Amino acid sequence: MTGVTGVLIRLGASLVLFTAVFWVAARRDPKIKIGNKWATPLIGVVFALLNFALYWALTPILNLATLGAIGFVMPLVANVIFLAATMRIFESKKWLVIEGLVSMMKLALYLTLAHGVLWLALDYFPNR
């Protein structure tokens, strides 16, 4: 998948999957609160755009800064940063509230697993 079609497919799949992760996490964990039911797609859009636009720029910089020592957990570190940025964007409206570091890390882990599924489905398997 190359060109504009591939970019739009990746962005659409990211939007759907990340929105589903936020929705499931908010339903299962009482410390993750989404203010309005219609805010979930907005949160998914913001996170998907951050992940899509900044992941490929941020990961090599962080790998270089750590000299590759934590390269295997770099997607988790990047998703924690993107999740913190998403929380900061929706902080004033109280649309996304995560109480506690453990809940934030669990959500970041779920988002990292979803990112891995996207990578497998859209990058790894089509090339094999």
C-alpha positions in Angstrom: 0.0 0.0 0.0 1.6 3.1 -1.2 0.5 6.6 -2.1 -2.5 8.5 -0.9 -4.7 5.4 -0.8 -2.3 3.6 1.6 -2.0 6.6 3.8 -5.8 7.0 4.1 -6.3 3.3 4.8 -3.7 3.4 7.6 -5.2 6.5 9.0 -8.8 5.1 8.9 -7.7 1.8 10.4 -5.8 3.6 13.2 -8.9 5.8 13.9 -11.2 2.8 14.2 -8.9 0.6 16.2 -7.7 3.3 18.6 -11.3 4.5 19.2 -12.3 1.0 20.0 -9.4 0.7 22.5 -10.4 3.9 24.2 -14.0 2.8 24.4 -13.2 -0.7 25.8 -10.7 0.7 28.3 -13.2 3.3 29.5 -15.9 0.6 30.0 -13.6 -1.8 31.8 -11.5 0.5 34.0 -13.4 2.8 36.4 -10.3 5.1 36.6 -10.5 5.9 32.9 -13.4 8.3 32.3 -14.6 9.7 29.0 -17.0 12.6 29.7 -19.4 12.3 26.8 -20.3 9.3 24.7 -19.6 11.3 21.5 -16.2 12.4 22.8 -14.8 8.9 22.3 -14.4 9.3 18.5 -12.8 12.7 19.0 -10.3 11.3 21.4 -9.6 8.4 18.9 -9.1 10.9 16.1 -6.7 13.1 18.1 -4.7 10.0 19.3 -4.7 8.5 15.8 -3.4 11.7 14.2 -0.7 12.1 16.8 0.3 8.5 16.5 0.2 8.6 12.7 2.0 12.0 12.2 4.6 11.9 15.0 5.4 8.2 15.6 7.8 7.8 12.8 9.6 11.1 13.7 9.7 10.6 17.5 10.8 7.0 17.6 14.2 7.4 15.9 15.0 10.5 17.9 14.3 8.7 21.2 16.3 5.6 20.0 19.2 7.9 19.2 18.9 9.7 22.6 19.0 6.4 24.5 21.5 4.8 22.0 19.1 2.1 21.2 19.1 0.7 24.8 15.4 0.7 25.1 14.5 0.2 21.4 12.2 -2.8 22.1 9.9 -0.7 24.4 10.1 2.5 22.2 6.5 2.0 20.9 5.2 2.0 24.5 7.3 5.1 25.4 5.9 6.9 22.3 2.3 5.9 23.1 2.7 7.2 26.7 3.9 10.5 25.3 1.0 10.6 22.8 -1.5 9.6 25.5 -0.2 12.4 27.8 -0.6 14.9 24.9 -4.1 13.7 24.2 -5.0 14.0 27.9 -3.6 17.5 27.9 -5.6 18.5 24.8 -8.9 17.4 26.4 -8.0 18.4 30.0 -10.1 21.6 30.1 -13.3 19.9 28.9 -12.8 16.8 31.1 -13.6 14.6 28.2 -10.7 12.2 29.0 -9.7 11.7 32.6 -7.2 9.0 33.6 -6.7 8.7 37.4 -3.4 7.2 38.3 -0.2 6.1 36.7 -1.2 2.4 36.6 -4.4 3.1 34.6 -2.4 5.3 32.2 0.2 2.7 31.7 -2.4 0.0 31.2 -4.1 2.1 28.5 -0.7 2.9 26.9 0.0 -0.9 26.8 -3.4 -1.6 25.2 -2.7 1.2 22.6 0.7 -0.3 22.0 -0.7 -3.7 21.4 -3.3 -2.2 19.0 -0.4 -0.4 17.2 1.4 -3.7 16.8 -1.8 -5.3 15.4 -2.0 -2.4 12.9 1.7 -2.9 12.0 1.1 -6.6 11.4 -2.0 -6.2 9.4 -0.9 -3.2 7.2 2.8 -3.5 7.0 4.1 -7.0 7.7 1.5 -9.4 6.1 0.9 -7.5 2.9 4.6 -7.6 2.1 4.9 -11.3 2.6 
